[in-house]
Amino acid sequence: MDTTLAASDPSVVGAQLLCYKDQEASWIKTQEQPALHMGLSDEELVELAKAGDRRAFEELVVRHQERAYSLALHMCLGDTLEAQDLTQEAFLRAFRNIGNFRGDSAFYTWLFRIVVNTCLDGRRRKLRWENLFSFWRSRSEEQEETDELEAQADPTPGSDPLAMLSSKELSRQVRKALEGLPPRQRMALQLKVIHGMSLKEISELMGAAEGTVKSHLFRATHRLQQELKDWL
């Protein structure tokens, strides 16, 4: 049984269900099961889920998992496996805490706030492990750079080795610059630029004033401009 969240392939997102074992949630793929409670609104599904209707929560997952995964994927800077794990963890947190949802905001706003916080927690856990393996990683990166340079010595016909190397280096620099941003600045920037959210939506999702969000966006943009000035 495939227990991973396969949302990296949007074509199967709508054909996934939750199964529960001992109050835990895991995602399985199915090609034939129809959508559950599909005619109900999010608000109605939430009330049913609060009353113990697990299929109502399954429908909420089917309805929102693609956007939740997309948000996690961007916050994980394209790491699909990490994004899948954190999306699954976020839905599990939502399932466990659905009784605490008061309806002060839309369900998806409440859910995405859980996704954001789960990703931030995951980032902190990852940084702790990365500190332990920093030496190994530095050696691996040195070997990767050596392999890239050796590969350029025998380019494929019609390729531009310098352009290829520059493109890879730019991508690396952008990723490095994003990783260097404080978590909440990076979050605000990704929600605005990648997900196209308004200041009000970002404010609600992050639980911060709009003025604070504007400050995060300004500082993140300024820092990226400084970090990438030699490439832009």
TILUMBA-238662 format. One record per residue (C-alpha): residue in one letter; chain; y, z, x. Coordinates in pm, 1 decimal, decimal comma, padded with zeros to 6 digits. Each point is the difference from the previous one (the first is absolute). Layout:
<rs>
{r "a" "A" {Y Z X}},
...
</rs>
This chain:
<rs>
{r "m" "A" {00000,0 00000,0 00000,0}},
{r "d" "A" {00338,1 -00096,5 00132,4}},
{r "t" "A" {00219,2 00310,5 -00033,9}},
{r "t" "A" {00313,4 -00138,3 00161,0}},
{r "l" "A" {00311,4 -00095,0 -00190,4}},
{r "a" "A" {-00005,0 -00376,5 00024,3}},
{r "a" "A" {00361,3 -00050,4 -00099,8}},
{r "s" "A" {00062,9 -00197,1 00317,3}},
{r "d" "A" {-00128,6 -00292,4 -00207,0}},
{r "p" "A" {00230,7 -00017,9 -00306,5}},
{r "s" "A" {-00251,7 -00221,6 -00180,8}},
{r "v" "A" {-00236,2 00293,0 -00051,0}},
{r "v" "A" {00259,5 00266,8 -00071,8}},
{r "g" "A" {-00029,3 -00032,3 -00375,9}},
{r "a" "A" {-00378,7 00018,9 00014,4}},
{r "q" "A" {-00028,9 00344,7 00153,5}},
{r "l" "A" {-00088,1 00328,8 -00160,8}},
{r "l" "A" {-00007,3 00366,5 00085,9}},
{r "c" "A" {-00321,7 00193,5 00004,3}},
{r "y" "A" {00004,9 00377,4 00018,0}},
{r "k" "A" {-00248,5 00223,9 00171,9}},
{r "d" "A" {00058,8 00374,3 -00002,6}},
{r "q" "A" {00367,1 -00056,4 -00088,7}},
{r "e" "A" {00046,8 -00231,5 00298,1}},
{r "a" "A" {00112,9 -00362,1 -00037,3}},
{r "s" "A" {-00125,2 -00306,1 00183,8}},
{r "w" "A" {00066,6 -00367,0 -00067,8}},
{r "i" "A" {-00275,1 -00252,0 -00070,1}},
{r "k" "A" {00023,2 -00368,9 -00071,9}},
{r "t" "A" {-00135,3 -00151,9 -00316,9}},
{r "q" "A" {00031,8 -00357,6 -00117,9}},
{r "e" "A" {-00085,4 00043,2 -00368,2}},
{r "q" "A" {00143,1 00328,5 -00131,6}},
{r "p" "A" {00298,1 -00070,1 -00231,2}},
{r "a" "A" {00329,5 00185,9 00034,2}},
{r "l" "A" {-00003,2 00341,8 -00164,1}},
{r "h" "A" {00252,1 00120,2 -00257,8}},
{r "m" "A" {00199,3 -00309,8 00091,4}},
{r "g" "A" {00203,4 -00004,2 -00319,8}},
{r "l" "A" {00152,2 00342,9 00058,2}},
{r "s" "A" {00325,2 00083,6 00176,1}},
{r "d" "A" {00009,8 00202,5 00320,2}},
{r "e" "A" {00135,6 00296,3 -00195,1}},
{r "e" "A" {-00291,7 -00011,8 -00244,5}},
{r "l" "A" {-00251,4 -00034,1 00282,2}},
{r "v" "A" {00150,8 00297,7 00181,6}},
{r "e" "A" {-00033,5 00219,9 -00308,6}},
{r "l" "A" {-00362,8 -00104,8 -00041,1}},
{r "a" "A" {-00066,1 00062,2 00369,2}},
{r "k" "A" {00152,6 00347,2 -00029,3}},
{r "a" "A" {-00241,1 00067,2 -00286,6}},
{r "g" "A" {-00294,0 -00088,0 00223,3}},
{r "d" "A" {-00047,7 -00370,3 -00077,6}},
{r "r" "A" {-00103,7 -00137,5 00338,0}},
{r "r" "A" {-00008,6 -00357,3 -00121,4}},
{r "a" "A" {00368,9 00028,0 -00081,0}},
{r "f" "A" {00064,8 00091,6 00362,7}},
{r "e" "A" {-00223,6 -00288,2 00109,8}},
{r "e" "A" {00227,8 -00238,0 -00190,0}},
{r "l" "A" {00306,4 00150,3 00170,9}},
{r "v" "A" {-00166,4 -00067,0 00334,8}},
{r "v" "A" {-00087,7 -00359,0 -00089,5}},
{r "r" "A" {00354,6 -00052,0 -00125,3}},
{r "h" "A" {00186,5 00138,7 00302,5}},
{r "q" "A" {-00231,4 -00014,6 00301,8}},
{r "e" "A" {00120,7 -00338,2 00127,7}},
{r "r" "A" {00363,6 00114,0 00028,9}},
{r "a" "A" {-00105,8 00339,9 00133,8}},
{r "y" "A" {-00212,8 -00166,0 00267,5}},
{r "s" "A" {00280,2 -00242,0 00087,9}},
{r "l" "A" {00237,3 00293,4 00049,4}},
{r "a" "A" {-00253,4 00184,1 00216,4}},
{r "l" "A" {-00068,5 -00314,3 00201,9}},
{r "h" "A" {00366,1 -00040,7 00090,0}},
{r "m" "A" {00036,9 00368,0 00081,4}},
{r "c" "A" {-00304,4 -00030,9 00226,8}},
{r "l" "A" {00160,8 -00303,4 00168,7}},
{r "g" "A" {-00279,5 -00235,1 -00099,7}},
{r "d" "A" {-00297,7 00222,0 00084,6}},
{r "t" "A" {-00230,4 -00099,8 -00286,9}},
{r "l" "A" {-00271,0 00260,6 00056,3}},
{r "e" "A" {00250,4 00284,0 00019,8}},
{r "a" "A" {00181,5 -00130,7 -00308,6}},
{r "q" "A" {-00326,1 -00015,1 -00196,6}},
{r "d" "A" {-00094,1 00355,4 00096,4}},
{r "l" "A" {00343,6 00139,4 -00080,6}},
{r "t" "A" {00021,5 -00186,0 -00332,9}},
{r "q" "A" {-00334,3 00146,4 -00099,2}},
{r "e" "A" {00116,6 00346,1 00109,1}},
{r "a" "A" {00321,9 -00042,5 -00200,3}},
{r "f" "A" {-00186,9 -00091,5 -00319,2}},
{r "l" "A" {-00228,3 00297,7 00050,9}},
{r "r" "A" {00305,6 00225,6 00030,8}},
{r "a" "A" {00143,9 -00155,3 -00315,2}},
{r "f" "A" {-00326,5 00058,3 -00186,5}},
{r "r" "A" {-00011,5 00363,5 00106,2}},
{r "n" "A" {00365,1 00058,5 -00092,3}},
{r "i" "A" {00036,9 -00212,5 -00313,8}},
{r "g" "A" {00043,9 00320,3 -00200,5}},
{r "n" "A" {00319,3 00072,0 00194,5}},
{r "f" "A" {00165,1 -00329,2 -00098,6}},
{r "r" "A" {00286,6 00098,8 -00230,9}},
{r "g" "A" {00126,5 -00346,4 -00089,1}},
{r "d" "A" {00343,9 00045,1 00159,0}},
{r "s" "A" {-00044,3 -00345,2 00156,0}},
{r "a" "A" {-00224,3 -00299,4 -00058,9}},
{r "f" "A" {-00363,9 00054,2 00095,0}},
{r "y" "A" {00015,2 -00264,7 00272,2}},
{r "t" "A" {00300,3 00175,0 00157,8}},
{r "w" "A" {-00194,4 00326,6 00007,0}},
{r "l" "A" {-00305,4 -00180,3 00137,9}},
{r "f" "A" {00194,7 -00186,5 00269,1}},
{r "r" "A" {00158,6 00326,2 00111,0}},
{r "i" "A" {-00353,2 00131,5 00052,7}},
{r "v" "A" {-00086,5 -00316,1 00196,4}},
{r "v" "A" {00307,2 00044,0 00219,6}},
{r "n" "A" {-00072,8 00366,9 00068,3}},
{r "t" "A" {-00366,3 -00075,8 00068,8}},
{r "c" "A" {00099,4 -00268,5 00250,4}},
{r "l" "A" {00243,0 00238,0 00171,0}},
{r "d" "A" {-00273,6 00263,3 00022,4}},
{r "g" "A" {-00236,2 -00261,4 00137,6}},
{r "r" "A" {00258,1 -00103,5 00256,7}},
{r "r" "A" {00037,3 00358,8 00119,8}},
{r "r" "A" {-00378,1 00036,3 00031,2}},
{r "k" "A" {-00019,7 -00328,4 00186,5}},
{r "l" "A" {00272,5 00101,3 00245,0}},
{r "r" "A" {-00187,4 00318,2 00085,5}},
{r "w" "A" {-00311,8 -00199,5 00083,4}},
{r "e" "A" {00198,1 -00264,4 00186,0}},
{r "n" "A" {00141,2 00266,0 00229,1}},
{r "l" "A" {-00354,8 00093,2 00097,2}},
{r "f" "A" {-00093,9 -00359,4 00077,6}},
{r "s" "A" {00330,6 -00118,2 00147,5}},
{r "f" "A" {-00148,1 -00061,9 00344,7}},
{r "w" "A" {-00285,1 -00209,9 -00137,8}},
{r "r" "A" {00242,0 -00202,5 -00213,6}},
{r "s" "A" {00232,5 -00070,4 00292,9}},
{r "r" "A" {-00291,5 -00131,9 00205,3}},
{r "s" "A" {-00113,4 -00217,4 -00291,6}},
{r "e" "A" {00349,6 -00147,0 -00043,2}},
{r "e" "A" {00019,5 -00079,5 00371,8}},
{r "q" "A" {-00330,3 -00187,3 -00024,9}},
{r "e" "A" {00120,8 -00185,9 -00310,2}},
{r "e" "A" {00313,4 -00115,9 00181,2}},
{r "t" "A" {-00211,1 -00115,2 00294,1}},
{r "d" "A" {-00230,0 -00194,8 -00233,0}},
{r "e" "A" {00300,7 -00167,5 -00166,4}},
{r "l" "A" {00143,8 -00112,7 00332,4}},
{r "e" "A" {-00337,4 -00132,4 00113,2}},
{r "a" "A" {-00036,0 -00189,8 -00327,3}},
{r "q" "A" {00333,4 -00172,3 00058,5}},
{r "a" "A" {-00132,9 -00145,3 00326,3}},
{r "d" "A" {-00230,3 -00227,2 -00201,6}},
{r "p" "A" {00193,5 -00088,3 -00318,6}},
{r "t" "A" {-00141,4 -00216,9 -00274,0}},
{r "p" "A" {00125,4 -00361,8 -00010,8}},
{r "g" "A" {00337,3 -00035,5 -00168,6}},
{r "s" "A" {00078,3 00371,6 00005,5}},
{r "d" "A" {00313,5 00158,3 00139,5}},
{r "p" "A" {-00116,0 00303,5 00203,1}},
{r "l" "A" {00352,2 00136,8 00047,0}},
{r "a" "A" {00076,9 -00023,8 -00371,7}},
{r "m" "A" {-00332,7 00161,6 -00089,7}},
{r "l" "A" {00058,8 00286,3 00240,6}},
{r "s" "A" {00357,8 00048,0 -00123,1}},
{r "s" "A" {-00113,3 00006,5 -00363,0}},
{r "k" "A" {-00263,3 00261,7 00073,3}},
{r "e" "A" {00246,8 00205,9 00198,1}},
{r "l" "A" {00259,6 -00016,8 -00279,6}},
{r "s" "A" {-00259,4 00114,2 -00252,4}},
{r "r" "A" {-00091,4 00285,0 00229,9}},
{r "q" "A" {00362,8 00100,3 00045,9}},
{r "v" "A" {00066,2 -00002,8 -00376,0}},
{r "r" "A" {-00305,3 00215,6 -00063,2}},
{r "k" "A" {00104,2 00235,6 00278,2}},
{r "a" "A" {00353,1 00025,0 -00141,1}},
{r "l" "A" {-00130,2 00077,4 -00350,1}},
{r "e" "A" {-00238,8 00262,5 00132,7}},
{r "g" "A" {00290,1 00159,9 00185,2}},
{r "l" "A" {00202,0 00057,3 -00316,4}},
{r "p" "A" {-00005,0 00346,1 -00157,6}},
{r "p" "A" {-00255,8 -00008,5 -00285,5}},
{r "r" "A" {00249,9 00023,0 -00286,7}},
{r "q" "A" {00227,5 -00266,8 00149,5}},
{r "r" "A" {-00298,0 -00232,2 00040,6}},
{r "m" "A" {-00113,1 00076,8 -00354,4}},
{r "a" "A" {00341,5 -00075,7 -00151,0}},
{r "l" "A" {00027,1 -00325,2 00195,8}},
{r "q" "A" {-00345,9 -00119,1 -00103,8}},
{r "l" "A" {00055,0 00084,9 -00366,1}},
{r "k" "A" {00332,0 -00187,1 -00000,7}},
{r "v" "A" {-00078,3 -00303,8 00214,7}},
{r "i" "A" {-00370,6 -00055,7 -00061,2}},
{r "h" "A" {-00043,8 00129,3 -00354,6}},
{r "g" "A" {00347,0 -00095,0 -00124,1}},
{r "m" "A" {00063,2 00334,5 -00167,4}},
{r "s" "A" {00345,9 00105,6 -00112,0}},
{r "l" "A" {00178,3 00302,9 00144,3}},
{r "k" "A" {-00072,3 00188,2 -00322,5}},
{r "e" "A" {-00372,1 -00078,3 00016,6}},
{r "i" "A" {-00019,5 00099,2 00366,3}},
{r "s" "A" {00193,2 00317,2 -00076,1}},
{r "e" "A" {-00245,3 00097,5 -00275,0}},
{r "l" "A" {-00304,6 -00085,5 00209,0}},
{r "m" "A" {00119,1 00187,5 00308,4}},
{r "g" "A" {00145,2 00290,1 -00194,1}},
{r "a" "A" {00336,0 -00043,7 00174,9}},
{r "a" "A" {00357,8 -00069,0 -00107,2}},
{r "e" "A" {00115,3 -00362,8 00003,6}},
{r "g" "A" {00256,1 00087,5 00266,2}},
{r "t" "A" {-00279,7 00130,6 00220,9}},
{r "v" "A" {-00197,6 -00320,4 -00053,4}},
{r "k" "A" {00305,5 -00206,4 00098,8}},
{r "s" "A" {00031,9 00207,9 00316,3}},
{r "h" "A" {-00367,5 -00055,0 00083,3}},
{r "l" "A" {00039,3 -00376,4 -00049,2}},
{r "f" "A" {00316,4 -00019,1 00210,7}},
{r "r" "A" {-00147,0 00198,0 00287,3}},
{r "a" "A" {-00330,9 -00187,5 -00007,5}},
{r "t" "A" {00174,4 -00338,8 00000,1}},
{r "h" "A" {00236,1 00101,8 00280,3}},
{r "r" "A" {-00284,8 00130,2 00212,9}},
{r "l" "A" {-00209,7 -00313,6 -00049,4}},
{r "q" "A" {00298,0 -00216,6 00094,8}},
{r "q" "A" {00039,8 00198,0 00321,3}},
{r "e" "A" {-00370,9 -00006,0 00082,1}},
{r "l" "A" {-00035,8 -00373,6 -00064,3}},
{r "k" "A" {00339,4 -00124,9 00121,7}},
{r "d" "A" {-00161,1 -00193,9 00285,5}},
{r "w" "A" {-00228,3 -00180,8 -00244,6}},
{r "l" "A" {00234,5 -00078,9 -00289,4}},
</rs>
